Amino acid sequence: MKFCPNCGTLMRPSKRGGKRILVCPSCGYVEDSGSPSSGYSISSRIKHSPKDKIVVVDSRQAEESLPKLRDQVYCPKCGHNEVYYWVMQTRRADEPPTRFYKCVKCGHVWREYE
C-alpha cells in the first residue's frame, strides 16, 4: 500500500500508455510504480486454484458445535430422524444459501438448495 504524499489518500494502481503507475483518486498525484523511491511494483493478478476455496474442518470438533434437528429431516440413506445441519453461501450473494445435513447415525452428508 502506498499513500499519497500530498493528501494521505490510498493510491490506486493504474496503467497509462502501457506504463504502470500509482494514482491518487483525491488530488490526482501520479507516481511511477516501478520507481526505486516508491518501493512498490504491480504484479500480475493472483490466480487461485479450486483447492484454495475449500475449507477443511475437523469433523469431531465441527459436530460438537453444530445444531441438530430431530424428526424434521430424515437421512435418505438410512432413514434416521436426527441430523446435524449447517448453512453455507455456495453461490452468488443474491441467491439463497445451501443447507447441508449430516446424519447422526451413519454420517451420510447431503445438501438442500433453498
Buried (B, 14 or more C-beta within 10 A) or exposed (E): EBEBEEEEEEBEBBEEEEEBBBBBEEEEBBBEBEEEEBEBEEEEEEEEEEEEEEEEEEEEEEBEEBEEBEEEBBBEEEEBBBBBBBEEEEEEEEEEBBBBBBBBEEEBBBEEEE
